[in-house]
Amino acid sequence: MSSQHVPLQTLTIPGLEQVYDQLATAIDAIDPAKTELFLVKLALMNANALADPTLFQAQIDAAIKDL
């Protein structure tokens, strides 16, 4: 199965702020010992929704920069 790149929609600044707030609220609501598990589960669910391993790797690479 070949990876096809479809133009992706991006979030607006208000949309990014909404997502940030939702993520922060979710992290605050869970047991701190399960934060890493939650983030991995969320990443895998979003990778599945994205359905493009190459693009997901590119996002990993971008996220790692400047940590």
PyMOL commands that place a pseudoatom at each C-alpha (Angstrom):
pseudoatom trace, name=CA, resn=MET, resi=1, chain=A, elem=C, hetatm=0, pos=[0.000, 0.000, 0.000]
pseudoatom trace, name=CA, resn=SER, resi=2, chain=A, elem=C, hetatm=0, pos=[1.588, 3.291, -1.038]
pseudoatom trace, name=CA, resn=SER, resi=3, chain=A, elem=C, hetatm=0, pos=[1.348, 6.448, 0.991]
pseudoatom trace, name=CA, resn=GLN, resi=4, chain=A, elem=C, hetatm=0, pos=[-0.584, 9.193, -0.760]
pseudoatom trace, name=CA, resn=HIS, resi=5, chain=A, elem=C, hetatm=0, pos=[-0.181, 12.756, 0.398]
pseudoatom trace, name=CA, resn=VAL, resi=6, chain=A, elem=C, hetatm=0, pos=[-3.469, 14.596, 0.477]
pseudoatom trace, name=CA, resn=PRO, resi=7, chain=A, elem=C, hetatm=0, pos=[-3.402, 18.327, 1.220]
pseudoatom trace, name=CA, resn=LEU, resi=8, chain=A, elem=C, hetatm=0, pos=[-4.203, 18.678, 4.895]
pseudoatom trace, name=CA, resn=GLN, resi=9, chain=A, elem=C, hetatm=0, pos=[-6.302, 21.334, 6.495]
pseudoatom trace, name=CA, resn=THR, resi=10, chain=A, elem=C, hetatm=0, pos=[-4.620, 23.173, 9.328]
pseudoatom trace, name=CA, resn=LEU, resi=11, chain=A, elem=C, hetatm=0, pos=[-6.155, 24.678, 12.409]
pseudoatom trace, name=CA, resn=THR, resi=12, chain=A, elem=C, hetatm=0, pos=[-6.572, 28.385, 12.883]
pseudoatom trace, name=CA, resn=ILE, resi=13, chain=A, elem=C, hetatm=0, pos=[-4.894, 30.020, 15.886]
pseudoatom trace, name=CA, resn=PRO, resi=14, chain=A, elem=C, hetatm=0, pos=[-8.195, 29.910, 17.834]
pseudoatom trace, name=CA, resn=GLY, resi=15, chain=A, elem=C, hetatm=0, pos=[-8.543, 26.239, 16.854]
pseudoatom trace, name=CA, resn=LEU, resi=16, chain=A, elem=C, hetatm=0, pos=[-5.023, 25.489, 18.111]
pseudoatom trace, name=CA, resn=GLU, resi=17, chain=A, elem=C, hetatm=0, pos=[-5.813, 27.306, 21.352]
pseudoatom trace, name=CA, resn=GLN, resi=18, chain=A, elem=C, hetatm=0, pos=[-8.970, 25.213, 21.755]
pseudoatom trace, name=CA, resn=VAL, resi=19, chain=A, elem=C, hetatm=0, pos=[-7.039, 21.975, 21.188]
pseudoatom trace, name=CA, resn=TYR, resi=20, chain=A, elem=C, hetatm=0, pos=[-4.329, 23.094, 23.619]
pseudoatom trace, name=CA, resn=ASP, resi=21, chain=A, elem=C, hetatm=0, pos=[-6.953, 23.850, 26.287]
pseudoatom trace, name=CA, resn=GLN, resi=22, chain=A, elem=C, hetatm=0, pos=[-8.687, 20.498, 25.695]
pseudoatom trace, name=CA, resn=LEU, resi=23, chain=A, elem=C, hetatm=0, pos=[-5.385, 18.632, 26.000]
pseudoatom trace, name=CA, resn=ALA, resi=24, chain=A, elem=C, hetatm=0, pos=[-4.390, 20.532, 29.153]
pseudoatom trace, name=CA, resn=THR, resi=25, chain=A, elem=C, hetatm=0, pos=[-7.783, 19.842, 30.722]
pseudoatom trace, name=CA, resn=ALA, resi=26, chain=A, elem=C, hetatm=0, pos=[-7.533, 16.133, 29.915]
pseudoatom trace, name=CA, resn=ILE, resi=27, chain=A, elem=C, hetatm=0, pos=[-3.995, 15.896, 31.324]
pseudoatom trace, name=CA, resn=ASP, resi=28, chain=A, elem=C, hetatm=0, pos=[-5.088, 17.682, 34.504]
pseudoatom trace, name=CA, resn=ALA, resi=29, chain=A, elem=C, hetatm=0, pos=[-8.035, 15.275, 34.896]
pseudoatom trace, name=CA, resn=ILE, resi=30, chain=A, elem=C, hetatm=0, pos=[-6.029, 12.042, 34.794]
pseudoatom trace, name=CA, resn=ASP, resi=31, chain=A, elem=C, hetatm=0, pos=[-3.748, 10.402, 37.314]
pseudoatom trace, name=CA, resn=PRO, resi=32, chain=A, elem=C, hetatm=0, pos=[-0.275, 11.963, 36.850]
pseudoatom trace, name=CA, resn=ALA, resi=33, chain=A, elem=C, hetatm=0, pos=[1.201, 8.455, 36.781]
pseudoatom trace, name=CA, resn=LYS, resi=34, chain=A, elem=C, hetatm=0, pos=[-0.841, 7.765, 33.630]
pseudoatom trace, name=CA, resn=THR, resi=35, chain=A, elem=C, hetatm=0, pos=[0.049, 10.941, 31.699]
pseudoatom trace, name=CA, resn=GLU, resi=36, chain=A, elem=C, hetatm=0, pos=[2.631, 9.216, 29.499]
pseudoatom trace, name=CA, resn=LEU, resi=37, chain=A, elem=C, hetatm=0, pos=[0.258, 6.337, 28.744]
pseudoatom trace, name=CA, resn=PHE, resi=38, chain=A, elem=C, hetatm=0, pos=[-2.505, 8.816, 27.874]
pseudoatom trace, name=CA, resn=LEU, resi=39, chain=A, elem=C, hetatm=0, pos=[-0.241, 10.774, 25.510]
pseudoatom trace, name=CA, resn=VAL, resi=40, chain=A, elem=C, hetatm=0, pos=[0.950, 7.609, 23.751]
pseudoatom trace, name=CA, resn=LYS, resi=41, chain=A, elem=C, hetatm=0, pos=[-2.626, 6.371, 23.394]
pseudoatom trace, name=CA, resn=LEU, resi=42, chain=A, elem=C, hetatm=0, pos=[-3.716, 9.760, 22.043]
pseudoatom trace, name=CA, resn=ALA, resi=43, chain=A, elem=C, hetatm=0, pos=[-0.785, 9.829, 19.583]
pseudoatom trace, name=CA, resn=LEU, resi=44, chain=A, elem=C, hetatm=0, pos=[-1.625, 6.345, 18.297]
pseudoatom trace, name=CA, resn=MET, resi=45, chain=A, elem=C, hetatm=0, pos=[-5.303, 7.216, 17.910]
pseudoatom trace, name=CA, resn=ASN, resi=46, chain=A, elem=C, hetatm=0, pos=[-4.370, 10.349, 15.962]
pseudoatom trace, name=CA, resn=ALA, resi=47, chain=A, elem=C, hetatm=0, pos=[-1.857, 8.419, 13.838]
pseudoatom trace, name=CA, resn=ASN, resi=48, chain=A, elem=C, hetatm=0, pos=[-4.634, 5.990, 12.966]
pseudoatom trace, name=CA, resn=ALA, resi=49, chain=A, elem=C, hetatm=0, pos=[-6.953, 8.879, 12.061]
pseudoatom trace, name=CA, resn=LEU, resi=50, chain=A, elem=C, hetatm=0, pos=[-4.189, 10.440, 9.958]
pseudoatom trace, name=CA, resn=ALA, resi=51, chain=A, elem=C, hetatm=0, pos=[-3.654, 7.104, 8.153]
pseudoatom trace, name=CA, resn=ASP, resi=52, chain=A, elem=C, hetatm=0, pos=[-0.219, 8.091, 6.839]
pseudoatom trace, name=CA, resn=PRO, resi=53, chain=A, elem=C, hetatm=0, pos=[2.854, 6.662, 8.619]
pseudoatom trace, name=CA, resn=THR, resi=54, chain=A, elem=C, hetatm=0, pos=[5.244, 8.858, 6.615]
pseudoatom trace, name=CA, resn=LEU, resi=55, chain=A, elem=C, hetatm=0, pos=[3.422, 12.040, 7.551]
pseudoatom trace, name=CA, resn=PHE, resi=56, chain=A, elem=C, hetatm=0, pos=[3.202, 10.881, 11.166]
pseudoatom trace, name=CA, resn=GLN, resi=57, chain=A, elem=C, hetatm=0, pos=[6.986, 10.365, 11.200]
pseudoatom trace, name=CA, resn=ALA, resi=58, chain=A, elem=C, hetatm=0, pos=[7.444, 13.871, 9.808]
pseudoatom trace, name=CA, resn=GLN, resi=59, chain=A, elem=C, hetatm=0, pos=[5.304, 15.208, 12.651]
pseudoatom trace, name=CA, resn=ILE, resi=60, chain=A, elem=C, hetatm=0, pos=[7.394, 13.271, 15.197]
pseudoatom trace, name=CA, resn=ASP, resi=61, chain=A, elem=C, hetatm=0, pos=[10.552, 14.744, 13.689]
pseudoatom trace, name=CA, resn=ALA, resi=62, chain=A, elem=C, hetatm=0, pos=[9.112, 18.267, 13.844]
pseudoatom trace, name=CA, resn=ALA, resi=63, chain=A, elem=C, hetatm=0, pos=[7.934, 17.833, 17.445]
pseudoatom trace, name=CA, resn=ILE, resi=64, chain=A, elem=C, hetatm=0, pos=[11.354, 16.598, 18.600]
pseudoatom trace, name=CA, resn=LYS, resi=65, chain=A, elem=C, hetatm=0, pos=[13.110, 19.712, 17.324]
pseudoatom trace, name=CA, resn=ASP, resi=66, chain=A, elem=C, hetatm=0, pos=[13.951, 22.358, 19.895]
pseudoatom trace, name=CA, resn=LEU, resi=67, chain=A, elem=C, hetatm=0, pos=[12.664, 20.450, 22.942]
for i in range(1, 67): cmd.bond("trace and resi %d" % i, "trace and resi %d" % (i + 1))
show_as sticks, trace
zoom trace
